Amino acid sequence: MPNTQNIPCSPPEGPAGIGRRLAGPEDLRALRLELSARPRPKRRLWACGGPGCLASGALEVFRAVEAACRAKGLEEGSAGLRADLTGCLGLCERGPLLEIEPEGWLYGGLKPEDAEEIVEETLIGGRLVPRLAADPKHPLKDGIPFYLPQKRLIMARFGRSRPGCLEDYLAAGGYGALELSVTELGPEETFRRVERSGLRGRGGGGFPAGRKWRALKEASGSPRYLIANGDEGDPGAFMNRALMEGDPLSVIEGMTLGAYALGAEEGFVYVRHEYPLSVERLSAAAAAAEAAGLLGEDILGGGFSFRLRIVEGGGAFVCGESTALTASIEGREGQPRVKYVRTTESGLWERPTLLQNVESWANVPLIVKNGPDWFQATGSPGNPGTKVFSLVGKVRRTGLVELPLGTSVGALVNDAGGGVPKGRRFKAVQSGGPSGGCLPESCLDLPLDFDALTAAGAMMGSGGLIVMDDLSCLVDAARYFTAFLSEESCGKCAPCREGLPVLLTVLADLTEGRGRPGDADFLESQARLLGATALCGLGKSAANPVLSTLRHFREEYLEHERGFCRAGHCRGMYLPEVDAGACRACGACQKACPASAIAGRGKEPRRVERGKCVTCGACLAACRFGAARAARPEGGPDAGTA
């Protein structure tokens, strides 16, 4: 019954393509009418093919559903049933996910052995299986709190179409923007719509896209090149991956519009080395578009040509920086250069080049088709549109969330994410990748926009957010991100090459019990020096984890100088204790302790036998009532609940 030819992606001659070449806009309109006239299945099952669900066994669940359908004598399309893979449904915490239409039920946490019940009860019987609901209180997807604050524009086709399937993309209005440009707007008005929209780059500091477009438009020299940056390397971030794997044609159409408006004839999608499925699906989608006359020579009879190449990245974090990325495409070592000459003037092979993040390109068809006023109606002044965020860490509902820019941090963490786990307290959220910053609880009302986050000592970056609770040590978090950046530094400039290891050595000393008075002041001075003197954007922002945690959590650094970790995270720098008055005698800490260091039975308050304790922190993590706490090693007054 389900067609698995598009797993992990469809070949150009298969379901991804349309089997014909569109000579002009009239052919495109006729095909769209043909597709809309096709009968729709009465019941459809969409299996999430996003990164999280695939990692948790979605493909195995999908194939089990297929086998169960065959066992029931159901073939493809019989009884009005159909099942397909789709893009990321977002609620990764509950994967693998299945969405069932027309009811709108969302099943989650599935296993292959659930397939027979899904087919019998839901696909055939039309009945909900309550135990399989992703949220038992809200079986309908649209009623789940995770989705309520969202506005899905970039992710609108996730759960409504097959990844990279040109038929589905066209049926959902895809290439409507290109048709409008070729038939009515022309290159100049297409350009002006993007310029007037106020779109800001979705991959880093939020540079206005219109200024880049104008710089390329006014640059001299040819040929001109376009690049989509899909080299997503931030820990905990997977927005770009989900977009490239779930709706690659939106990126391709956006780049085609850019080529039409700016006179470029060749483009490149630069994809992270660790994303082979993104490469596969983008390649299949590009081949299908070219076979249909939507890429290549004389696109839609509009008198312009545009060819696209999918390039696998160099496997280095620094290749996400624009000049290092262009060097990598050229086959050279991915090292940044001083930006006294902009990429729009001298980029690929010293020719004018426009580089934007893949999410920025995916916004272009929406802007061109609906107009700049429509785009600016969403978001906040100076920050129009939506942004896709990956929400991970110590939060109840992890996944991909698309929100209007200007939505508060708290709405993302508490409304969509459900807040931190029961019994824990929110402590910080790290925004903007390893070069971003950590924001405290007082920043929950901060708007998620480029300017507000930068002013608070963080950054938007590509949109990754990591939530931390009261068991998270912010000094160790700074150490982790500094270690990552030190490892990924290209080593070209001395401030980054030498400065990051200096910061890392001091941070390691602080988290391993070798802290000294004055370490916090020394870290701050060296971090500021690094940011002021490094060559490229990576080096200039590499000190952000240290500076932001010093700004908002300096007291923790001072405690680490004295050998105490209030979070109970840094081993040997605290002693666990149980507050007898707060203990509920639930025994959770005893069950979690690997050293049998928790004493007490029945309704007795538990206590820690310190001679046995190995300070692993398991008891602190297990306690949901705040009774297990981190005390100072010297037995002094407590510095706070763990």
N, C-alpha and C positions, 0 to 999 in steps of 0.2 A: 504493500500500500504506500508508505512514504517513499518518495524518490530520494535516494541517497547519493545520486550522482554529484550533487554539489557539496559533498563532504570530502575533504575540507573546502574544496572550491570546485566550480564547474569548469570544464574545458570550454574553449571558445565555441566549438561546434555543438555543444550541448545546451542545457537550459540557460547558461549565461548569455548566449547570443540570441539573435532574432531570425537568423537564416536569410537575411536579405540586406541590401545596401540602400540606404535612404538618400535619394538624389537631391532632395530639397525639403523645405519646411512642409510642403503639402503631403509628402510621403510620411513625415513624422506625425502630422495631424491624423492622417488616415489610419496609421498603425495604432495610434492612441485610441481612436474610436473603436477599432477592431478589438483591442484588448479590453476596453470597458464593456463591450457587448458580450464577452464570454461569460458563461454561467459561473456563479461563485459557489463554492462548496457550502453545504448547510452547516457543517461543523468543521472547524479547522484547529489543528494543534500546532502551536509554534514552540519549538524547542530552542532554548537559548544556546547560541553558539559563541557566546562571549568568552573571553580568556578565563574568567573564574569558573564558569560552568564546565567548560571543556576540561579544565584541570581537575575538577571534582567528579568527572565521569559522565558528562552529558551525552557524549557520543554513544557510550555503552547503553545508557537509558533509552536513547532514541532508537537504536538498533533493536533493543528488546521490545519496544513498542511495535516496531515494524514486524518482528517475528510473531508477536502476539496477534497482530492483525491478520497475518497469513494463516495462523492457526485457526482463526475464526472464519476463514474463508473470505476475508475482505481484501479486495484488490485495489490498486490505485484508482481513486475517484469513486469507488463503489459506495452506495448508500450516502452519497454526498459528503464523504469524509476525505480529509487531506491533512497530512502532517509534513512539516518542513523545518529545517534549521533557519534561524533568523539571527540578527545581531544581538548584542548584549542587552538583556532586559533590565540590568542595573542592580538588582537586589542580590549581589554576589554572596552575601552572608547565608542565603538560603538555597544556593545552587546545589544540584542542577534544577533548573526552573522549566516549567511548561506552562504556557498560556493557552487557554481554551476559548475559542470563539464559537458562537456569538455571545455566550454568557459573560465572558470576561473573567473567568476564574483563573487564579494563579496557583499552581502547585509548586512545591519546593522541597528541598532535601530528599530528592528522589533516589531510588536504587533500581537496578534492572528488575528485581523481583516484584516491583510495583506495577510493571507494565501490563500484566494480564488484568488487574483490577481497573486500571485506567481505561483500557480498551472496552472491557465488559460494562463497567458502570457509567463511564463518562462519554466515550466516543459512540457507543451503541445505545446505552440507556439514557444518556443526557442527564445523568445525576451527578451531583457533587460528591466527592469522597472527602469528608471533613478532615480526616487524619492526614491527608496529603496537602492540605491548604498551606501555602507559604506563610500565611498569617491566619491562624484559626479564628481570630476575632473578626477578620476582614477577608473573606474568601475572594471578593472581587478585587482585582488588581487596582482599580481606580480608587478603592476605599482604603488601601493600605497607607498608613501614615508616611511611609518612605516616599510615596509618589505625590502626596497632596501638595507640597510646596513647589513642585517642579513645573517647569515649562519647557517641553521638549520640542526644540526646533532642529538642532543638529542631530538629535537622536530620534527624530519623528518617525523614521522608517524602521527603527529597531522594534521588532515584534509585528511588523506589517509587510515585510518583504524578505526575500532570500538574499543573502550577501552577494553582491556583485552580479545579480541577475538583471540583465538589461530590460527584459520584459517587465519585471516587477517595478523597476525604477521608472520606466516610462509610464506605466499604468498609474503610478503614484504622483505623476506630474513632473518627473525628472526630465531634464533637457528642455523644460518650458522656458527657462531663462535664456538659454542659447537661442531657441527659436525666436523669442521676443527680440533679442539683440540683432539677429540677422535680418529679421523682417521689418522691424520698426525703429529700434533705437539707434543702430549704427555704432561704430567704435567709440565715438566721442561721448555720446550719452551713456553708454555702458560704463566708460571710465568715470564720468561725472557722478553717476549713481554711487559707485563705490567711494569716491572721494567725499561726497556729501554725507555719506552714511555715518561717518565718525567711527567706523570699525577700527579697533585697536588690536594689534597682533596678539594672538592667543598663546604664544609659545614662550613668553619671557616678560620683558618690561612693559609691554603694552604700547609699543611705538605705533603712532597712527598709520594705518595701512595706506590711506590716501596720499600721505606725503611720500611714501615709498613708490607708489604708482606714478605720482607726478615726476619724481626724480628720474625714474626709468623712462618715462615718456619724453622728458626733455633732454635725456642723455644722448650724446652723439656716438656713432659707431654701430656696427652690426656684425654678426647677428646678435640678437638679444635672447637671453635665456630666462626661463622661470624655474624655480626650485620650490618643492614642497618639503619642508623639514619634518620627517617622521622619526627622527633619531631620539626617541624618548628614553632618557637614561636615568630619570629621578627614581630613587627607591620609593616603592609604594605607589607609583603612578602608572596608569595603564589606559588613560583616556584616548591618546592617539592610536594606540594599538586597537582598541575596540572600534574606533572610527574606521581605520584602514581595513579591518577585517569584517566589519558589519555593514559599512556603506561606502565602499571605495569609489563608486561612481560619483558621489557628491564632490569628492576631492578632484576627480578628473574633470568633471564639468566646470568646477570653479577655475581650474587652471586653463581650460579651454577658453573660458570667457576672458580671463586675463590676457591670453595670447591674442584674442580678437581685438581687445581694446588697446593693447600696447604694441602690437606688431611683432610679437615674438613667434618664432617658428619651431622652437624646440624646448622641451621641459624635462625635468628630472624629479622623481619622487625618491628622496633619500631615506631609506628605512633602516631602523636599528638592526644590527647584525643578529640579535637574539629573537627577531620577529619573523621567522620563516613563513608562517601562515599569512602574515600581512603581505609579504613579497608575493606569495602565491596568488592571493585573492586580487591584489592590485594588478598583477600581470594578466590574470584571466579577464578582469574587468576591462583593462585597456585594450586587450586583443579583441574582445567582443565589441567595444566601442569603435575600434578601427574597422572591423569587418562590416559594421553597420554604417560607415561613413560619418561617424561622429568624432573621429580622430583621423589624422593623416592628411591627404590631399583634398582641397576644395570642399571643406566641411559644410554640409547642408547646402551646397551650391553658393555659399557666401563669399567665395573668392579668396579664402584664406586657408592656410595649411598649418597644422600643428602636430608634431610628433612627440611622443612621451616615452621616456625610458625609466624603468624601475631599477634603482641602484641599491645594493645591499651595503650597509654602513661598515665602517672600519673597526667596529667593536670597541671604540674609545668614547668615554663620556664627553671629552673635549670636542669631539666632532660635531656636537650639537651647536657649537659656536659657528657663526656664519662663515668666517674666513677659513677656519679649519675644515668646515664641511665642503667648501668649494675646492680646497686643496685635495681632499679625499676623493671627490668625484673625478678630479683630473688624474688620479692615480698617484699622487704624492702623499707624503706623510701628513697626517691631519694635525697641523700646528697653526695656531692663530698668527695673524700679522697685525701690526699697528694700523688702526683705522683712520689714518689721515686721508685715505682715499676710500670712499664708500663703495660697497659692492654694486650699487646701482650704476656706478661709473665704471668700475673695473672689478669684475667678479670672475666668473668662469672664463678661463683662457683670456683674461684681461678684457673681457667684453662686458657690456652692461647686463646686469643680472638682478632679478628680483627674487628674493627669498622670503617665504612666509611659512608659518607653521601649517600643518595639514588642516587643523581646525579653522584657521583663518580662511584657507581656500574653500572649505566647506560652507562658510558663511556667504561667499560671493554669489552663488545662485539664488539664495534667499533674498539678498539685497537687490540684485538686478531684477528679479521677477516681481518683487513686491514694492520696491522703492525705498529710498532712504528714510522717508517719514515713518513708514511702517516699522523699519528696523529700529529707529530711535524711540519708538513708543514703548519698547521693552528695555529695561535696565535703568540706569540713573544718568543724570547730566554728566557728560564727558565720558561715560562708560556705557554705551548702548549695547543692546543685545543680551544674549545669554552666555554662560560659560559652563563647560562640562568639568566637573570635579571628580577626582577619585577620593573617596572617604575611607580611610583604613585606620587601624590601630585599636585603641581601647574604647570602642564605641559599639553599641548593640547591633546596629544595622550598617554593615560596610557595603560599599559598591560604588557605582557610577551615578552621579547626581547632576542634572542640568538645571541651573537656576538663573533667573535674571541677575545680571550684575547689579550690585548694590544691596542684594539680600544680605542679612546679617550673618556673621559667623555662627551665632547661636541658632539661627533657623536651620542652617546646614547640619550642625552637630547635634542639636537637641530635637528638632522637628523631623528632619529627614533621617538623621542617624539614630534617633532614640536616646541620645545621651550615653554616658559611660555606664558600664555594667552595674547592676544592683550592689549596693554596699560600698561603692567606690565614689570618690569625688573627682570632678573635672579639675585638671591642673593646667594643661597647656594644649595648644594646637600648633603644629609645625606646618607652615605654609610656604610653598614655593620651591620644594625640592631641597637638596643638600645645601644649596647656596641661599636658601630662604632663612626665615627666622621663626622663633618660638614665641607665641603670644599667650599671655596669662588669662585667667578667668575674667578679669576686668575688660578684656577686649571682645567678649562675646557679642556685644552690641555693635561692634565695628562692622561697617559695610564691606562686603567682599567686592572691592573694586581695586584697580591698579594703584590709585593715588593713596587711598586710606591705608592699604596694607604696607606700602612703602614708607609712609609717614610713621607707622607704628614699629618699624624696624624689621618687617618681613617683606615679602613680595608675592605677587600672584604666581609668577613662574608659569608652568604649563597647567597648573591647577591641581596638584597633588596636596592633600591635607592628611596629616597623621595626628590622631588624637592621643593624648597622654593623660593618664589618671594619676592619683596621688602615690602610686607605687613606681612612677617613672622618675628617674633621676635626671634632672636637666643638665647637670655637669657631664654625666655620661652620654646624654643625647648629643651634646656639643662634641664630645670626643668621637662618637660614632660618625657623625657627618664630616668632621675634620679628617678622620682616617680615610673615609671614602674619597674626599676631594684630594687628599695627598696622594692616594694611590692613582687617581685619574689625572692628575696634573701632567701636562705634556713636558714640563721641565724646561721650557724655552726661556722663561725669565726668572731671574734670581729671587725676586720677592715671593713668588709662588713656590718655586723649587725648594728654597731654603726656609721660607717663612712658615709654610704649613707643617713641616716636620718639627719646627720649634714649638708651635702651638700644640701639636699632638703630644710631644714629650711632656709638657707641663700638664696637659689634661689627663694623660695616663697616670702621672704621679698623683694628681688630685684624686682620681677614682680608685687608686690602688693603695691608698693610705700613706703616701709619701709627700703629701702636701706641705707647703711651707708658707708662713705669713708673707703676704705681698704677692703671691701667685696671681690673684685676681687682677691686681693693678698691672702686673707685667703682661698678662694675657691681653688686657685691653689696649695697652700701648702698642704691642706687637701686631694685634689684629688691625688697628687703625692704620698702622704703617703699611701693612700688606694691602689693604683696600685702596690706599692712596697711590701705590707705586706699581701694582701689577700691570701686566701688559693688556690682557683681554678681559672680557666680561666675567669669565669664570674666576680668574684671580681676584678681580675687584670685588666680587661678591662672596668669595670663599670664606671671608671672616665673619659673615652674617650670623652663622650659628653661635659663634662665641660672643659677638657683640650683643645679639638680641637676648641671649640667656643672661649675660651680665647685666643688661639693662633691666630686665624684668624679674630675675631670680638671683640677684647678687648675693643675698643672704645664704643661699645654698653653696655658693663658691666659698664664702667665708667659713661656713661650717666644715666644708671639705678640707680647707687649710688646717683645721683643728682635728681632722680625722673622724668626722661624723657625717653620715649620709642619712638624712631624715626620711628618705623614701624607702630605706631598707633594701636598697638595690646593690650597692657596692659592698662586696663581701669583705668581712672583717672590719667594717667601719660603722657597725651598729650592733646592738644586742636586742633580739626580740623579747618582748615581754607581753603578758596578757593582763589587761585591766580587769580585775575580778568583778568590779561593779558593772562593767559593760558586757561581760561574757554571758552568752546564752546557753553554755554547756551543750552546744550542738555537736561537738566532736569533729567538726570539719577540719580544724587545724591538726588534730591527731592523725586523721586519715591521710592528710597530705604530707606529713613530716616523714622524710626518708630515713631519719636517724633515731626515731622513737624518742624524741626529746621532749614531748609534751605529756605531762602527767595529769591525772585527774580522771574520775569515773562518774558515771551517772549524771546527777545534777550538780556535781561539784564544778566550780569554776576551774578552768584549765590553767596550768602554769608551765613555764619553760624551765627544764633542767639544763642549765647553761653549760654544764660539763659535757653534755652530749651534743649540744647544738653546733651545727656546722654553718650557720648563718646563710642558708640557701634562699631564705625568703618565702618558702612554700607556705608556711603558716600565715604570713601576712597576706598573701594572695588568696588563700582559702577563706579567710574570715570575712564575713559579709556584714558585720555589726560594729566594726571599728574597735574591737577589743584587742586584737593583736596589733602591737605597735612597735616601732623602732625606737629604742632608747640609746642614749649615748654610751659608747663602750666603757667610759670611765665610771659609769653609774651615776652621772650627774643628772640634772633635771631634763625632762623630756623636751625635745625640740618640736614636737608635733606628731600627729597621727601619721602612720605610714601611708 
